[in-house]
């Protein structure tokens, strides 16, 4: 019918060409429509939202064992949260990276974590690496729950987004001086490594000794270099100044070297380590004779915390070893962060920060201490314990 009125051959040819052109156009339109329907579904499926936490820790170098233990605790807390249905209906993931206890490395890695859109930072093993990232996370609006690092330098900027799960070096120094007084010592040698944690603890210890009624005098102060193979100058100063106790405020690799050198020089006084030095790694670095009698003032450890016994058993079942120092605090940091997100009802960082700041003991029970913060972001009445090495193992002396 469409060819009616085109009786000539030329007319029929024109009609055929038009029909073929129309068919070609229809074919192109159908193909385009099909491709569009494939690439743009009517109701696009959105990827499930993730509650993402981030953590920078020492995972390499001499302090690597500390960071790896803490990561195991992080994973344990995340798995428990996901097994319980996640948070706000979303699964939880934690992104970790190695800051190597190095300020420059920490800055680079912190910027990378910010770019990955984390809601809360739960890292911080070394104060020297945690201090330079404070402003980076602050500028991004990311609150920080710091499980292990505890230098007072962390509080110096006055940020309301920084929360410490460990007692500060000022409090640790006060507890250390009280311990030394009970041990009956009189002449104290304070040895540090110049890093943020070690230096602030040493300075706070000297200041605490200077308070009236201390009955302890500072016989010597000395800074040693991290990573050295021996410390003859430190030993010489301790012996020449007749110190009857050495308080080393640095980390366990240097602690082991200093202890070995003091023993080799037949030093007969007491040796006490800070929380950064009180680590089971010492037992692989020292002989039982070298480590015998050494004191360590440290944060709560699951081994000596009855309320953490069931958790410690689960940790050992999962990872094949006992939870070491800072693992309870790492576990608590994740649990506190997730609880704050639940209470905030959103992943908005400002709301989550406010929820962390307003945390009360009834909100979440932490293994490592009270879940309540002072206005400066420190815990209320933090706990320290005094340990002593006997027969190649830590024994509990007292808990404050």
Number of C-alpha atoms within 10 A of each C-alpha: 4 6 10 7 9 13 9 8 9 10 12 15 12 11 15 13 11 12 11 11 12 11 12 12 10 12 12 11 12 12 11 12 11 11 11 11 11 10 9 9 9 8 6 8 7 6 6 9 11 18 22 19 25 23 29 29 28 25 22 15 10 16 20 17 15 23 29 17 21 28 23 18 26 28 16 19 20 22 16 13 20 15 10 10 13 19 19 18 13 15 19 21 19 19 16 20 19 19 28 22 25 17 17 14 15 25 20 13 18 23 14 12 19 19 10 13 14 23 26 30 27 31 29 28 29 29 23 23 25 29 24 19 21 21 14 15 21 15 9 15 17 26 28 28 27 25 25 31 26 31 27 19 19 25 19 10 11 12 15 16 23 24 28 24 29 26 23 23 27 20 20 25 24 17 20 25 22 14 17 21 15 9 11 12 18 16 21 27 26 25 24 27 20 18 20 24 27 24 20 22 29 29 18 20 25 22 15 20 23 14 10 8 7 14 14 20 15 18 19 19 18 17 18 18 13 15 11 11 12 17 17 14 12 20 20 13 16 26 18 10 14 16 23 19 24 24 25 28 31 28 24 23 20 25 27 22 18 23 25 20 19 23 15 11 13 10 19 12 17 17 23 26 27 28 25 27 23 26 22 15 17 21 16 10 16 16 14 16 12 18 23 17 18 17 24 27 27 25 28 26 21 24 16 15 14 12 12 18 14 10 17 22 15 15 18 12 11 12 13 10 12 16 22 19 23 29 28 28 29 32 25 26 29 28 21 22 22 27 20 25 25 17 16 19 14 15 19 13 19 15 17 26 25 17 20 27 23 15 18 14 12 9 14 17 14 20 20 26 22 19 22 23 20 12 13 16 22 20 20 15 14 18 19 22 18 25 23 23 20 15 13 19 14 22 16 14 13 12 15 12
